[in-house]
Amino acid sequence: MSRPILEVIALDAEDAVAAQAGGADRLELVTDMAADGLTPTPATFAAVRDAVDIPVRVMLRATDGFAAGGAKALEALCADARVLHAEGAEEFVLGFLTDDGRADLAAVAALVDAIGPESRWTFHRAIDRAADRDALRKQLADQPGLDTYLTAGSASGVDDGLTTLVAEAARGDEPGYEPRIMAGGGLKLKHVPALKAAGIAAFHIGSAARPAGWASPVDAGAVRVWREAVAD
């Protein structure tokens, strides 16, 4: 098995440098954690890009929640995505649901077109709010570039979703289950052994990298504890 991935949420270049120093393998770059993470500015991406040499996945999300909004909102988000791609972003995080809890294929397809089929991307925790997780995976099975699902297994977090994550990890050879499972959302160190035993080898942390709270920067020491915990 390849080295497990530890992804850390970063808000700026300072966070990015600390996360890399602590052993992060990848960053999820966002802004406005009060809204659970929105699209950062191109300037912020450029600063992070120049500060570290680990991959950066850029959030594409304009408002809190998992609805893409109307046509104008989606058009604006696609424009942002194109600008970020032109700045050098090659990896992204996105995901939208329709009112009935299905994957919003029109919104996803528009953004995938904006970032280009060569870009890799994560479908984020919208899966944890889906009406039917299995159906959503099958809806998205043919989307180019989709290589990861960021999921807690439950809308309420890994404490409640652990059984679901373990069960889904066992279905990796089925259509729609090929993308990597990245466990995140209320993830705790106590969950790591069971997740690793199930074959899950990607982990996502946000507040766990900031023991002093979201108003404080990423702490390299806290990241290092997680890097050691998820290592083979």
C-alpha positions as CSV (number, residue, x, y, z in Angstrom):
1,M,0.0,0.0,0.0
2,S,1.2,3.5,-0.8
3,R,1.9,6.1,1.9
4,P,-1.4,7.1,3.6
5,I,-2.5,10.7,2.7
6,L,-2.9,13.3,5.4
7,E,-4.8,16.3,4.1
8,V,-5.0,19.5,6.3
9,I,-7.3,22.5,5.8
10,A,-5.4,25.7,5.2
11,L,-6.7,29.2,5.1
12,D,-3.5,31.0,4.0
13,A,0.2,30.6,3.3
14,E,1.0,30.6,7.0
15,D,-1.2,27.6,7.6
16,A,0.2,25.9,4.5
17,V,3.8,26.2,5.7
18,A,2.9,24.9,9.1
19,A,0.9,22.0,7.7
20,Q,3.8,21.0,5.4
21,A,6.3,21.3,8.3
22,G,4.1,18.9,10.3
23,G,4.1,16.3,7.6
24,A,0.9,17.0,5.7
25,D,0.8,15.4,2.3
26,R,-1.9,17.7,0.8
27,L,-3.8,20.8,1.6
28,E,-7.5,21.7,1.2
29,L,-7.4,25.5,0.6
30,V,-10.6,27.3,1.7
31,T,-11.8,30.6,3.1
32,D,-14.5,31.4,5.7
33,M,-14.7,28.4,8.0
34,A,-17.8,30.0,9.6
35,A,-19.5,28.8,6.4
36,D,-17.6,25.5,6.5
37,G,-15.2,26.5,3.8
38,L,-15.7,28.6,0.6
39,T,-13.6,29.4,-2.5
40,P,-10.4,31.3,-1.7
41,T,-9.2,34.2,-3.8
42,P,-6.7,33.6,-6.6
43,A,-4.2,35.7,-4.7
44,T,-4.5,33.4,-1.7
45,F,-4.0,30.4,-3.9
46,A,-1.0,32.0,-5.5
47,A,0.6,32.7,-2.1
48,V,0.0,29.1,-1.0
49,R,1.3,27.7,-4.3
50,D,4.5,29.6,-3.9
51,A,4.9,28.8,-0.2
52,V,4.8,25.0,-0.3
53,D,5.6,22.1,-2.6
54,I,2.8,19.7,-1.6
55,P,-0.5,19.4,-3.6
56,V,-3.2,21.9,-3.0
57,R,-6.9,21.1,-3.5
58,V,-8.9,24.3,-3.9
59,M,-12.5,24.5,-2.7
60,L,-15.1,25.5,-5.2
61,R,-18.1,26.6,-3.1
62,A,-19.7,30.0,-3.0
63,T,-22.2,29.7,-0.1
64,D,-22.8,27.6,3.0
65,G,-24.7,24.5,2.2
66,F,-24.7,22.1,-0.7
67,A,-26.9,23.8,-3.3
68,A,-25.1,25.3,-6.3
69,G,-27.6,28.1,-6.5
70,G,-29.2,29.5,-9.6
71,A,-27.7,29.9,-13.1
72,K,-25.9,33.2,-12.3
73,A,-24.4,31.8,-9.1
74,L,-23.1,28.7,-10.9
75,E,-21.7,30.8,-13.8
76,A,-19.8,33.0,-11.3
77,L,-18.4,30.0,-9.6
78,C,-17.3,28.5,-12.9
79,A,-15.6,31.8,-13.7
80,D,-13.7,31.6,-10.4
81,A,-12.7,28.1,-11.2
82,R,-11.3,29.1,-14.5
83,V,-9.3,31.9,-13.0
84,L,-7.9,29.6,-10.3
85,H,-7.0,27.0,-13.0
86,A,-5.2,29.6,-15.0
87,E,-3.2,30.5,-11.8
88,G,-2.0,26.9,-11.7
89,A,-4.6,25.1,-9.6
90,E,-4.8,21.5,-10.8
91,E,-6.7,19.9,-7.9
92,F,-10.1,20.9,-6.6
93,V,-12.9,20.1,-4.1
94,L,-16.5,20.4,-5.1
95,G,-19.9,18.8,-4.7
96,F,-23.6,19.8,-5.0
97,L,-26.9,18.3,-4.3
98,T,-30.4,18.9,-5.7
99,D,-33.3,19.6,-3.5
100,D,-34.2,15.9,-3.4
101,G,-30.7,14.9,-2.2
102,R,-29.3,13.6,-5.5
103,A,-26.0,14.7,-7.0
104,D,-26.5,17.9,-9.0
105,L,-25.0,16.6,-12.2
106,A,-25.5,19.8,-14.1
107,A,-23.5,21.8,-11.6
108,V,-20.8,19.2,-11.2
109,A,-20.4,18.9,-15.0
110,A,-20.2,22.7,-15.5
111,L,-17.4,22.9,-12.9
112,V,-15.6,19.9,-14.3
113,D,-15.7,21.6,-17.7
114,A,-14.4,24.8,-16.1
115,I,-11.4,23.1,-14.5
116,G,-10.6,20.8,-17.4
117,P,-10.8,17.0,-17.6
118,E,-7.1,16.7,-16.6
119,S,-7.8,18.2,-13.1
120,R,-8.3,15.9,-10.2
121,W,-11.0,16.6,-7.7
122,T,-12.7,15.5,-4.5
123,F,-16.5,15.2,-4.0
124,H,-16.8,16.7,-0.5
125,R,-19.1,16.0,2.4
126,A,-22.2,16.6,0.3
127,I,-22.3,12.8,0.1
128,D,-23.0,12.7,3.8
129,R,-26.2,14.7,3.2
130,A,-27.3,12.6,0.1
131,A,-30.6,10.9,0.1
132,D,-28.9,7.7,-1.1
133,R,-25.1,7.4,-0.9
134,D,-25.0,4.4,-3.2
135,A,-27.1,6.1,-5.8
136,L,-25.0,9.3,-5.7
137,R,-21.8,7.3,-6.3
138,K,-23.4,5.6,-9.3
139,Q,-24.5,9.0,-10.6
140,L,-21.0,10.3,-10.5
141,A,-19.2,7.2,-11.6
142,D,-18.3,8.5,-15.1
143,Q,-17.2,12.0,-14.1
144,P,-13.7,12.8,-15.3
145,G,-11.1,13.6,-12.6
146,L,-13.1,12.4,-9.6
147,D,-10.6,10.5,-7.5
148,T,-11.7,11.0,-3.9
149,Y,-14.8,11.2,-1.7
150,L,-14.3,13.3,1.5
151,T,-16.8,11.7,3.9
152,A,-17.5,11.0,7.5
153,G,-20.0,8.3,6.7
154,S,-22.7,10.4,8.4
155,A,-23.8,14.0,8.4
156,S,-23.1,14.1,12.2
157,G,-19.5,12.9,11.9
158,V,-17.2,9.8,12.0
159,D,-18.5,8.8,15.4
160,D,-21.8,7.9,13.8
161,G,-20.5,7.1,10.3
162,L,-17.6,4.7,11.1
163,T,-19.6,1.6,10.2
164,T,-20.6,3.1,6.9
165,L,-17.0,4.0,6.0
166,V,-15.8,0.5,6.8
167,A,-18.6,-1.0,4.7
168,E,-17.9,1.2,1.7
169,A,-14.2,0.6,1.9
170,A,-15.0,-3.1,1.3
171,R,-16.8,-2.2,-2.0
172,G,-13.8,-0.7,-3.8
173,D,-14.1,-2.9,-6.8
174,E,-17.7,-2.0,-7.5
175,P,-18.8,0.7,-10.0
176,G,-18.9,4.1,-8.3
177,Y,-16.7,3.0,-5.4
178,E,-13.3,3.2,-7.2
179,P,-12.5,6.8,-5.9
180,R,-10.5,6.9,-2.7
181,I,-12.3,7.3,0.6
182,M,-10.9,10.2,2.6
183,A,-12.2,10.1,6.1
184,G,-13.0,13.5,7.6
185,G,-15.6,15.4,9.5
186,G,-15.3,14.9,13.3
187,L,-12.4,12.6,12.7
188,K,-10.5,11.7,15.9
189,L,-7.3,9.8,16.6
190,K,-9.3,7.0,18.1
191,H,-11.0,6.3,14.8
192,V,-7.7,5.8,12.9
193,P,-6.9,2.1,13.7
194,A,-10.3,0.9,12.6
195,L,-10.2,2.9,9.4
196,K,-6.7,1.7,8.6
197,A,-7.8,-1.9,9.3
198,A,-10.6,-1.4,6.7
199,G,-8.1,-0.3,4.1
200,I,-8.8,3.4,4.3
201,A,-5.6,5.3,3.7
202,A,-6.6,9.0,3.4
203,F,-7.4,11.3,6.3
204,H,-8.6,14.9,6.5
205,I,-8.3,17.2,9.5
206,G,-9.3,20.8,10.1
207,S,-9.9,21.8,13.7
208,A,-7.6,18.9,14.9
209,A,-4.7,20.8,13.4
210,R,-5.6,23.9,15.4
211,P,-5.7,23.0,19.1
212,A,-6.3,26.7,20.0
213,G,-9.3,27.0,17.7
214,W,-10.0,28.3,14.2
215,A,-8.9,31.8,15.1
216,S,-5.4,30.4,15.5
217,P,-3.1,29.1,12.7
218,V,-2.3,25.5,12.0
219,D,0.0,24.0,14.6
220,A,2.8,21.9,13.0
221,G,3.1,19.8,16.2
222,A,-0.5,18.8,16.1
223,V,-0.2,17.9,12.4
224,R,2.9,15.8,13.2
225,V,0.9,13.8,15.8
226,W,-1.6,12.9,13.1
227,R,1.1,12.1,10.5
228,E,2.6,9.6,12.9
229,A,-0.9,8.1,13.7
230,V,-1.8,7.5,10.1
231,A,1.6,6.3,9.0
232,D,2.0,2.6,8.2
